[in-house]
Amino acid sequence: MSKTLLLLDLEDRYFLSHRRALALAAKDARYRVVVCVRIGGEYMERIRAEGIECVALGSENRGGISFWRECLVLLKLIRVYLKYRPRIAHHFGMRNLLHGSIAARLAKTPFVVNSFLGLGSLFSENSLKLKILRKIVLFSLRRLHRAKNTRVIAQNDADKEMLLENVLPEESRLNVVRGSGVDVRSYYPAPEPPGTLLAVLASRMLAEKGVHEFVEAAALLKNEGTDIRMALVGSPDPKNPSTIPESTLSQWDRKGQVEWWGYREDMAEVWRGCHIAVLPTDYKEGLPRSLLEAAACARPLVATEVPGCREVLKDGVNGLSVSPRDARNLADAIGKLARDSSLRRRMGEAGRSIVEKEFSDEIVTGKILELYEHMSATGKNRLEEEN
């Protein structure tokens, strides 16, 4: 069996920002790395330019759940697994790990790693539809994770507890690896820029990421006379029911309520060019990369006390925790940092130290590669079912 590693991710752009370091580290460790993305586009050639094979299952994110569409994706995925015959398949995200685990089983892939990247709206909301879907997903996860050749990665303690309670037959199958890693050489500290203070929220433009609360907080701070700019960085997700329409974002920008910068690739420059990083999410995050990047650039954080955020933000140390869906609390925290440059500097320095010690690319990719090698050294080269 060749030393082939298949990485299954959502889209080519997301892979470059979140998995590039892992793919290159695996390549350096003499793996043949194959990247498979559900949605491919203009970034495919940039992945290939790194010497990494890359295939896409489609070129459009149609969103929603369709039985026939899901079956078609699964069939395409099975063909990919049968073509490349990976020794290890590593799946990122809920839908990918469901499809990938089935494809890996049918293709008799020797070893499978499933990374949970937060539980998302499926475990955050309680509509009847989502409750039924949640039961189906949990049942499927329990069945798929009976295989002894499967290991699971959780990014935070809340996800770890949920998996141990509802999915995994034994704790030895679970590894906690916090985040996707940050390149601390590219995301480095810089002095605060001169001029008006700037607070940035960088994420997909979704209501559950706290975008509305951020806009409300901007209005509150303006009414109180706080001299601060507030900027949203990111794109809408038209296939997500909680997306903020582009028309609304543009209107906020035109009226001067907040600035909307759209999607940016130069996030290191964005963080070094601001004073405060904000993420008032109500979403069950895995471990938010935006907070890690901002902390690596020595910027203080303001984020909600929810799973994922609390793994990065230590309240009073490298930032301030706030309550979800509370614009007043959010405005007070941003205002406190805006008024105290020494507090911003102290918290920024603490955040940089935390990232260097716990969340650098080298630390995170090293843990994952160690898992790959351990599985290969101790596992059996066939799928096994637990009785």
Sine and cosine of phi, psi and omega as CSV:
sin_phi,cos_phi,sin_psi,cos_psi,sin_omega,cos_omega
0.00,0.00,0.81,-0.58,0.00,-1.00
-0.93,0.37,0.37,-0.93,0.00,-1.00
-1.00,0.06,0.91,0.40,-0.02,-1.00
-0.98,-0.18,0.75,-0.66,0.04,-1.00
-0.91,-0.40,0.83,-0.55,0.07,-1.00
-0.96,-0.29,0.82,-0.57,0.03,-1.00
-0.95,-0.31,0.88,-0.48,-0.03,-1.00
-0.96,-0.27,0.90,-0.44,-0.07,-1.00
-0.76,-0.65,0.04,-1.00,-0.09,-1.00
-0.96,0.28,-0.84,0.54,-0.08,-1.00
-0.54,-0.84,0.31,-0.95,-0.10,-0.99
-0.89,0.45,-0.66,0.75,0.00,-1.00
-0.89,0.45,-0.69,0.72,-0.01,-1.00
-0.91,0.42,-0.63,0.78,0.02,-1.00
-0.87,0.50,-0.71,0.71,-0.04,-1.00
-0.88,0.48,-0.63,0.78,-0.04,-1.00
-0.98,0.19,-0.44,0.90,-0.14,-0.99
-0.91,-0.42,-0.45,0.89,-0.12,-0.99
-0.87,-0.49,-0.08,1.00,-0.07,-1.00
-0.81,0.59,-0.71,0.70,-0.05,-1.00
-0.88,0.47,-0.64,0.76,0.02,-1.00
-0.90,0.43,-0.71,0.71,-0.01,-1.00
-0.88,0.48,-0.68,0.74,-0.02,-1.00
-0.94,0.35,-0.61,0.79,0.04,-1.00
-0.91,0.41,-0.64,0.76,0.04,-1.00
-0.91,0.42,-0.64,0.77,0.05,-1.00
-0.87,0.49,-0.68,0.73,0.05,-1.00
-0.90,0.44,-0.47,0.89,0.03,-1.00
-1.00,0.07,0.24,0.97,0.11,-0.99
0.96,0.28,0.44,0.90,0.19,-0.98
-1.00,0.10,0.57,-0.82,0.27,-0.96
-0.99,0.12,0.92,-0.40,-0.11,-0.99
-0.99,-0.16,0.81,-0.58,0.07,-1.00
-0.87,-0.49,0.84,-0.55,0.04,-1.00
-0.98,-0.20,0.78,-0.62,0.09,-1.00
-0.87,-0.50,0.82,-0.57,0.01,-1.00
-0.88,-0.48,0.55,-0.84,0.03,-1.00
-0.93,0.36,-0.58,0.82,-0.06,-1.00
-0.80,-0.60,0.88,-0.47,0.00,-1.00
-0.93,-0.37,0.46,-0.89,0.00,-1.00
-0.32,-0.95,-0.68,-0.73,-0.14,-0.99
-0.94,0.35,-0.27,0.96,-0.06,-1.00
-1.00,0.00,-0.08,1.00,-0.01,-1.00
-0.86,0.51,-0.69,0.72,-0.03,-1.00
-0.92,0.39,-0.51,0.86,0.05,-1.00
-0.93,0.37,-0.56,0.83,0.08,-1.00
-0.92,0.38,-0.71,0.70,0.00,-1.00
-0.90,0.44,-0.53,0.85,0.01,-1.00
-0.90,0.43,-0.33,0.94,0.07,-1.00
-0.99,0.13,0.04,1.00,-0.03,-1.00
0.99,0.14,0.42,0.91,-0.05,-1.00
-0.90,-0.44,0.77,-0.64,0.06,-1.00
-0.94,0.35,0.60,-0.80,-0.09,-1.00
-0.56,-0.83,0.76,-0.65,0.06,-1.00
-0.76,-0.66,0.46,-0.89,0.00,-1.00
-0.83,-0.55,0.62,-0.78,0.05,-1.00
-0.99,0.14,-0.37,0.93,0.00,-1.00
-0.24,-0.97,-0.01,-1.00,-0.02,-1.00
-0.80,-0.59,0.17,0.99,-0.06,-1.00
-0.59,-0.81,0.70,-0.71,0.08,-1.00
-1.00,-0.03,0.98,-0.20,-0.07,-1.00
-1.00,0.09,-0.22,0.98,0.06,-1.00
0.92,0.38,0.09,-1.00,0.04,-1.00
0.91,0.42,-0.06,-1.00,-0.01,-1.00
-0.81,-0.59,0.86,-0.51,0.07,-1.00
-0.80,-0.60,0.79,-0.62,-0.05,-1.00
-0.84,0.55,-0.73,0.68,-0.06,-1.00
-0.94,0.34,-0.60,0.80,0.04,-1.00
-0.91,0.42,-0.66,0.75,0.02,-1.00
-0.90,0.44,-0.62,0.78,0.04,-1.00
-0.90,0.43,-0.64,0.77,0.02,-1.00
-0.90,0.44,-0.69,0.73,0.04,-1.00
-0.87,0.50,-0.69,0.72,-0.01,-1.00
-0.89,0.46,-0.68,0.73,0.02,-1.00
-0.88,0.48,-0.68,0.73,0.05,-1.00
-0.88,0.48,-0.65,0.76,-0.04,-1.00
-0.92,0.39,-0.66,0.75,0.03,-1.00
-0.86,0.51,-0.66,0.75,0.02,-1.00
-0.88,0.48,-0.65,0.76,0.02,-1.00
-0.89,0.46,-0.70,0.72,-0.02,-1.00
-0.91,0.42,-0.64,0.77,0.01,-1.00
-0.94,0.35,-0.52,0.85,0.01,-1.00
-0.95,0.31,-0.73,0.68,-0.12,-0.99
-1.00,-0.05,-0.33,0.94,0.04,-1.00
0.73,0.68,0.87,0.49,-0.04,-1.00
-0.92,0.39,0.50,-0.86,0.14,-0.99
-0.98,0.19,-0.61,0.79,0.04,-1.00
-0.78,-0.62,0.75,-0.67,0.12,-0.99
-0.90,-0.43,0.79,-0.61,-0.02,-1.00
-0.87,-0.49,0.86,-0.50,-0.10,-1.00
-0.94,-0.35,0.68,-0.73,-0.06,-1.00
-0.88,-0.47,0.87,-0.50,0.04,-1.00
0.99,-0.12,0.43,-0.90,-0.17,-0.99
-0.85,0.53,-0.82,0.58,-0.07,-1.00
-0.91,0.42,-0.63,0.78,0.02,-1.00
-0.91,0.42,-0.64,0.77,-0.04,-1.00
-0.96,0.28,-0.47,0.88,0.11,-0.99
-0.93,0.38,-0.79,0.61,0.03,-1.00
-0.90,0.44,-0.71,0.70,-0.07,-1.00
-0.90,0.44,-0.62,0.78,0.00,-1.00
-0.91,0.42,-0.62,0.78,0.05,-1.00
-0.92,0.40,-0.73,0.68,0.00,-1.00
-0.88,0.48,-0.66,0.75,0.00,-1.00
-0.90,0.43,-0.62,0.78,0.02,-1.00
-0.91,0.41,-0.71,0.70,-0.02,-1.00
-0.92,0.38,-0.53,0.85,0.00,-1.00
-1.00,0.01,0.03,1.00,0.01,-1.00
0.84,0.54,0.70,0.72,0.08,-1.00
-0.93,0.36,0.79,-0.61,-0.12,-0.99
-0.88,0.47,-0.66,0.75,-0.11,-0.99
-0.70,-0.72,0.66,-0.76,-0.05,-1.00
-0.77,-0.64,0.72,-0.70,0.11,-0.99
-0.85,-0.53,0.79,-0.61,0.00,-1.00
-0.90,-0.44,0.88,-0.47,0.02,-1.00
-0.98,-0.18,0.87,-0.50,0.11,-0.99
-1.00,0.05,0.85,-0.53,-0.07,-1.00
-0.96,-0.26,0.76,0.65,-0.11,-0.99
1.00,-0.03,0.40,-0.92,-0.09,-1.00
-1.00,-0.08,-0.26,0.97,0.16,-0.99
0.90,0.44,-0.28,-0.96,-0.08,-1.00
-0.93,0.38,-0.39,0.92,0.01,-1.00
-0.86,0.51,-0.55,0.83,-0.01,-1.00
-0.95,-0.30,0.03,1.00,0.00,-1.00
-0.99,-0.16,-0.56,0.83,-0.09,-1.00
-0.98,-0.22,0.38,-0.93,-0.12,-0.99
-0.79,-0.61,0.55,0.83,0.13,-0.99
-0.92,0.38,0.38,-0.92,-0.02,-1.00
-0.85,0.52,-0.67,0.75,-0.01,-1.00
-0.87,0.50,-0.71,0.70,-0.03,-1.00
-0.95,0.30,-0.52,0.85,0.07,-1.00
-0.89,0.45,-0.68,0.73,0.03,-1.00
-0.91,0.41,-0.72,0.70,0.00,-1.00
-0.88,0.47,-0.62,0.79,0.00,-1.00
-0.89,0.46,-0.66,0.75,0.03,-1.00
-0.90,0.44,-0.65,0.76,0.01,-1.00
-0.91,0.42,-0.70,0.72,-0.01,-1.00
-0.90,0.44,-0.70,0.71,0.00,-1.00
-0.89,0.45,-0.65,0.76,0.05,-1.00
-0.88,0.48,-0.70,0.71,0.00,-1.00
-0.90,0.44,-0.67,0.74,0.00,-1.00
-0.89,0.46,-0.67,0.74,0.03,-1.00
-0.87,0.49,-0.69,0.72,-0.01,-1.00
-0.90,0.43,-0.72,0.70,-0.07,-1.00
-0.93,0.36,-0.46,0.89,-0.05,-1.00
-1.00,-0.08,0.24,0.97,0.16,-0.99
-0.97,0.24,-0.37,0.93,-0.03,-1.00
-0.90,0.43,0.77,-0.64,-0.06,-1.00
-0.94,0.35,-0.29,0.96,-0.02,-1.00
-1.00,0.04,0.14,0.99,-0.09,-1.00
-0.96,-0.29,0.71,-0.70,0.10,-0.99
-0.84,-0.55,0.43,-0.91,-0.07,-1.00
-0.83,-0.56,0.64,-0.77,0.11,-0.99
-0.90,-0.43,0.81,-0.59,0.13,-0.99
-0.94,-0.34,0.50,-0.87,-0.03,-1.00
-0.99,-0.17,-0.22,0.97,0.00,-1.00
-0.52,-0.85,0.20,-0.98,-0.11,-0.99
-0.94,0.34,-0.54,0.84,0.02,-1.00
-0.90,0.44,-0.70,0.72,0.05,-1.00
-0.90,0.43,-0.63,0.78,0.03,-1.00
-0.85,0.53,-0.73,0.68,-0.02,-1.00
-0.91,0.41,-0.64,0.77,0.03,-1.00
-0.89,0.46,-0.68,0.74,-0.03,-1.00
-0.92,0.39,-0.66,0.75,0.01,-1.00
-0.93,0.38,-0.54,0.84,-0.02,-1.00
-0.98,0.18,-0.57,0.82,-0.19,-0.98
-0.89,-0.45,-0.29,0.96,-0.19,-0.98
-0.83,-0.56,-0.81,0.59,-0.21,-0.98
-1.00,0.05,0.65,-0.76,0.02,-1.00
-0.97,0.23,-0.33,0.94,-0.02,-1.00
-0.41,-0.91,0.54,-0.84,-0.08,-1.00
-0.93,0.36,-0.39,0.92,-0.02,-1.00
-0.90,0.44,-0.27,0.96,0.03,-1.00
-0.99,0.13,-0.11,0.99,-0.17,-0.99
-0.94,-0.33,0.72,-0.69,0.14,-0.99
-0.84,-0.54,0.63,-0.78,0.09,-1.00
-0.97,-0.26,0.90,-0.43,0.07,-1.00
-0.82,-0.57,0.91,-0.41,-0.19,-0.98
-1.00,0.09,0.99,-0.15,0.11,-0.99
1.00,-0.04,-0.09,-1.00,-0.02,-1.00
-0.97,-0.23,-0.04,1.00,-0.01,-1.00
1.00,0.01,0.49,-0.87,0.02,-1.00
-0.77,-0.64,0.69,-0.73,0.07,-1.00
-0.97,0.23,0.99,-0.16,-0.09,-1.00
-0.96,0.29,-0.15,0.99,0.10,-0.99
-0.99,0.13,-0.58,0.81,0.03,-1.00
-0.99,0.13,-0.61,0.79,0.04,-1.00
-0.99,-0.15,1.00,0.01,-0.09,-1.00
-0.86,-0.51,0.36,-0.93,-0.04,-1.00
-0.94,0.33,0.44,-0.90,0.11,-0.99
-0.52,-0.86,0.45,-0.89,0.06,-1.00
-0.85,0.52,0.46,-0.89,0.06,-1.00
-0.86,0.50,0.63,-0.78,0.04,-1.00
-0.95,0.32,0.47,-0.88,0.05,-1.00
-0.96,0.28,0.17,-0.98,0.07,-1.00
1.00,-0.09,-0.23,-0.97,-0.04,-1.00
-0.88,0.48,0.67,-0.74,0.02,-1.00
-0.88,0.47,0.51,-0.86,-0.04,-1.00
-0.74,-0.67,0.81,-0.58,0.11,-0.99
-0.94,-0.34,0.71,-0.70,-0.09,-1.00
-0.83,-0.56,0.73,-0.68,0.19,-0.98
-0.93,-0.36,0.90,-0.44,-0.01,-1.00
-0.90,-0.44,0.89,-0.46,0.01,-1.00
-0.11,-0.99,0.02,-1.00,0.25,-0.97
-0.90,0.44,0.56,-0.83,-0.05,-1.00
-0.99,0.13,0.98,0.20,-0.01,-1.00
-0.87,-0.50,0.55,-0.84,0.02,-1.00
-0.86,0.51,-0.63,0.78,-0.06,-1.00
-0.94,0.33,-0.18,0.98,0.09,-1.00
-1.00,0.08,0.02,1.00,0.06,-1.00
1.00,0.07,0.36,0.93,-0.04,-1.00
-0.89,0.46,-0.70,0.72,-0.01,-1.00
-0.89,0.45,-0.65,0.76,0.02,-1.00
-0.90,0.43,-0.59,0.81,0.04,-1.00
-0.89,0.45,-0.69,0.73,0.02,-1.00
-0.91,0.40,-0.67,0.74,0.04,-1.00
-0.89,0.46,-0.66,0.75,0.02,-1.00
-0.89,0.45,-0.61,0.79,0.04,-1.00
-0.88,0.48,-0.66,0.75,0.02,-1.00
-0.91,0.42,-0.67,0.74,0.02,-1.00
-0.88,0.47,-0.70,0.71,-0.01,-1.00
-0.91,0.41,-0.63,0.77,0.03,-1.00
-0.89,0.45,-0.69,0.72,0.00,-1.00
-0.90,0.44,-0.47,0.88,-0.01,-1.00
-1.00,0.03,-0.02,1.00,0.06,-1.00
1.00,0.07,0.23,0.97,0.03,-1.00
-0.97,0.25,0.81,-0.59,-0.04,-1.00
-1.00,0.05,1.00,-0.06,-0.04,-1.00
-0.47,-0.88,0.63,-0.77,0.13,-0.99
-1.00,-0.06,0.56,-0.83,0.01,-1.00
-0.81,-0.59,0.83,-0.56,-0.09,-1.00
-0.80,-0.60,0.68,-0.74,0.13,-0.99
-0.99,-0.16,0.75,-0.66,0.01,-1.00
-0.82,-0.57,0.89,-0.45,-0.02,-1.00
0.54,-0.84,0.16,-0.99,-0.06,-1.00
-0.95,-0.33,0.43,-0.90,0.18,-0.98
-0.92,0.40,0.32,-0.95,0.10,-0.99
-0.85,-0.53,1.00,-0.02,-0.14,-0.99
-0.86,0.52,-0.39,0.92,-0.02,-1.00
-1.00,0.07,-0.11,0.99,0.01,-1.00
-0.99,-0.11,0.78,-0.62,-0.06,-1.00
-0.89,0.45,-0.33,0.94,-0.02,-1.00
-0.99,-0.16,0.23,0.97,-0.03,-1.00
-0.91,0.42,0.49,-0.87,0.13,-0.99
-1.00,-0.03,0.87,-0.48,-0.06,-1.00
-0.86,0.51,0.52,-0.86,0.03,-1.00
-0.86,0.51,-0.57,0.82,0.01,-1.00
-0.88,0.47,-0.63,0.78,0.02,-1.00
-0.93,0.38,-0.70,0.71,0.01,-1.00
-0.87,0.49,-0.68,0.73,0.01,-1.00
-0.91,0.41,-0.61,0.79,0.01,-1.00
-0.91,0.42,-0.70,0.72,0.05,-1.00
-0.84,0.54,-0.67,0.74,-0.03,-1.00
-0.92,0.40,-0.72,0.70,-0.01,-1.00
-0.88,0.48,-0.63,0.77,-0.05,-1.00
-0.99,0.16,-0.09,1.00,0.02,-1.00
0.98,0.21,0.27,0.96,0.02,-1.00
-0.94,0.35,-0.75,0.66,0.17,-0.99
-0.55,-0.83,0.26,-0.96,0.13,-0.99
-1.00,-0.03,0.62,-0.79,0.10,-1.00
-0.86,-0.52,0.89,-0.46,-0.10,-0.99
-0.99,-0.15,-0.15,0.99,-0.06,-1.00
0.95,0.30,-0.23,-0.97,-0.02,-1.00
-0.96,0.28,0.69,-0.73,0.03,-1.00
-0.78,-0.63,0.70,-0.71,0.09,-1.00
-1.00,0.03,-0.41,0.91,-0.08,-1.00
-1.00,0.00,0.84,0.54,-0.11,-0.99
-0.92,0.40,-0.48,0.88,0.06,-1.00
-0.87,0.49,-0.67,0.75,0.04,-1.00
-0.93,0.36,-0.59,0.81,0.04,-1.00
-0.87,0.50,-0.73,0.68,-0.05,-1.00
-0.93,0.37,-0.64,0.77,0.02,-1.00
-0.94,0.34,-0.36,0.93,0.00,-1.00
-1.00,0.01,0.00,1.00,0.00,-1.00
-0.91,-0.42,-0.04,-1.00,-0.03,-1.00
-0.88,-0.47,-0.46,0.89,-0.07,-1.00
-0.61,-0.79,0.71,-0.71,0.08,-1.00
-0.97,-0.24,0.71,-0.70,-0.13,-0.99
-0.79,-0.61,0.67,-0.75,0.15,-0.99
-0.53,-0.85,1.00,0.02,-0.04,-1.00
-1.00,0.04,0.73,0.68,-0.13,-0.99
-0.95,0.33,0.53,-0.85,0.16,-0.99
-0.92,-0.38,0.24,0.97,-0.11,-0.99
-1.00,-0.04,0.57,-0.82,0.06,-1.00
-0.98,0.22,1.00,0.05,-0.06,-1.00
-0.95,0.32,0.36,-0.93,0.20,-0.98
-0.99,0.15,-0.97,0.23,0.17,-0.99
-0.43,-0.90,0.97,-0.26,-0.21,-0.98
-0.88,0.47,0.85,-0.52,-0.02,-1.00
-0.92,0.40,-0.55,0.84,-0.03,-1.00
-0.87,0.50,-0.63,0.78,0.02,-1.00
-0.93,0.37,-0.63,0.78,0.03,-1.00
-0.90,0.44,-0.70,0.72,-0.02,-1.00
-0.90,0.44,-0.70,0.72,-0.01,-1.00
-0.90,0.43,-0.67,0.74,0.02,-1.00
-0.90,0.44,-0.63,0.78,0.04,-1.00
-0.88,0.48,-0.50,0.87,0.04,-1.00
-1.00,0.04,0.18,0.98,0.06,-1.00
0.90,0.43,0.66,0.75,0.09,-1.00
-0.95,-0.31,0.68,-0.74,0.03,-1.00
-0.93,0.36,0.46,-0.89,-0.10,-1.00
-0.93,-0.37,0.56,-0.83,0.23,-0.97
-0.78,-0.63,0.89,-0.45,-0.07,-1.00
-0.49,-0.87,0.30,-0.95,-0.04,-1.00
-0.98,0.20,0.41,-0.91,0.01,-1.00
-0.99,0.11,0.97,0.24,0.00,-1.00
-0.74,-0.68,0.33,-0.94,0.04,-1.00
-0.80,0.60,0.65,-0.76,-0.03,-1.00
0.99,-0.13,-0.86,0.51,0.02,-1.00
-0.90,0.44,-0.66,0.76,-0.08,-1.00
-0.93,0.36,-0.28,0.96,0.08,-1.00
-0.96,0.27,-0.42,0.91,-0.03,-1.00
-0.99,-0.17,-0.72,0.69,-0.11,-0.99
-1.00,-0.03,0.87,-0.49,0.10,-0.99
-0.98,-0.21,0.95,-0.31,-0.14,-0.99
-0.83,0.56,0.80,-0.60,-0.01,-1.00
0.99,0.11,-0.13,0.99,-0.01,-1.00
-0.97,-0.26,-0.89,0.46,0.02,-1.00
-0.89,-0.46,0.23,0.97,0.03,-1.00
0.17,-0.99,-0.18,-0.98,-0.02,-1.00
-0.82,-0.57,0.76,-0.65,0.06,-1.00
-1.00,0.04,0.58,-0.81,0.03,-1.00
-0.74,-0.67,0.23,-0.97,0.01,-1.00
-0.99,0.14,0.58,-0.81,0.06,-1.00
-0.90,0.44,0.53,-0.85,0.09,-1.00
0.84,0.54,0.57,0.82,-0.03,-1.00
-0.77,-0.64,1.00,-0.01,-0.05,-1.00
-0.90,0.43,-0.57,0.82,0.01,-1.00
-0.90,0.44,-0.74,0.68,0.03,-1.00
-0.88,0.48,-0.65,0.76,0.01,-1.00
-0.90,0.44,-0.72,0.69,0.01,-1.00
-0.88,0.47,-0.64,0.77,0.00,-1.00
-0.89,0.46,-0.67,0.74,-0.02,-1.00
-0.92,0.39,-0.71,0.70,0.02,-1.00
-0.89,0.46,-0.68,0.74,0.01,-1.00
-0.89,0.46,-0.62,0.78,0.01,-1.00
-0.88,0.48,-0.71,0.71,0.02,-1.00
-0.94,0.35,-0.58,0.81,-0.01,-1.00
-0.88,0.47,-0.53,0.85,-0.06,-1.00
-1.00,0.05,-0.13,0.99,-0.16,-0.99
-0.72,-0.69,1.00,-0.07,-0.03,-1.00
-0.92,0.40,-0.58,0.82,0.00,-1.00
-0.93,0.38,-0.58,0.82,0.05,-1.00
-0.92,0.40,-0.67,0.74,0.04,-1.00
-0.87,0.49,-0.70,0.72,-0.03,-1.00
-0.91,0.42,-0.70,0.71,-0.02,-1.00
-0.90,0.44,-0.71,0.70,-0.01,-1.00
-0.93,0.37,-0.60,0.80,0.04,-1.00
-0.89,0.45,-0.68,0.73,0.03,-1.00
-0.90,0.44,-0.64,0.77,0.02,-1.00
-0.91,0.42,-0.65,0.76,0.02,-1.00
-0.89,0.45,-0.68,0.73,0.05,-1.00
-0.85,0.52,-0.69,0.73,-0.01,-1.00
-0.89,0.45,-0.65,0.76,0.01,-1.00
-0.89,0.46,-0.70,0.71,-0.01,-1.00
-0.90,0.44,-0.69,0.72,-0.01,-1.00
-0.87,0.49,-0.61,0.79,-0.08,-1.00
-0.99,0.11,-0.44,0.90,-0.16,-0.99
-0.81,-0.59,-0.43,0.90,-0.25,-0.97
-0.80,-0.60,0.25,0.97,-0.01,-1.00
-0.94,0.34,0.36,-0.93,0.06,-1.00
-0.79,0.61,-0.70,0.71,-0.07,-1.00
-0.88,0.48,-0.66,0.76,-0.02,-1.00
-0.93,0.37,-0.74,0.67,-0.07,-1.00
-0.93,0.37,-0.76,0.66,-0.01,-1.00
-0.91,0.40,-0.55,0.83,0.04,-1.00
-0.87,0.49,-0.66,0.75,0.02,-1.00
-0.91,0.41,-0.64,0.77,-0.03,-1.00
-0.95,0.33,-0.68,0.73,0.04,-1.00
-0.89,0.45,-0.59,0.81,0.06,-1.00
-0.89,0.46,-0.63,0.78,0.05,-1.00
-0.90,0.44,-0.71,0.71,0.04,-1.00
-0.82,0.57,-0.75,0.66,-0.07,-1.00
-0.92,0.39,-0.61,0.79,0.02,-1.00
-0.90,0.43,-0.68,0.73,0.02,-1.00
-0.89,0.47,-0.71,0.70,-0.02,-1.00
-0.90,0.43,-0.58,0.82,-0.07,-1.00
-0.98,0.22,-0.52,0.85,-0.12,-0.99
-0.94,-0.35,-0.28,0.96,-0.09,-1.00
-1.00,0.10,0.10,-0.99,0.10,-1.00
-0.98,-0.22,0.58,-0.81,-0.08,-1.00
-0.99,0.11,0.74,0.67,0.12,-0.99
-0.32,-0.95,0.37,-0.93,0.05,-1.00
-0.96,0.27,0.70,-0.71,0.01,-1.00
-0.80,-0.60,0.61,-0.79,0.07,-1.00
-0.98,-0.21,0.69,-0.72,0.13,-0.99
-0.98,0.20,0.71,-0.70,0.04,-1.00
-1.00,0.07,0.00,0.00,0.00,0.00
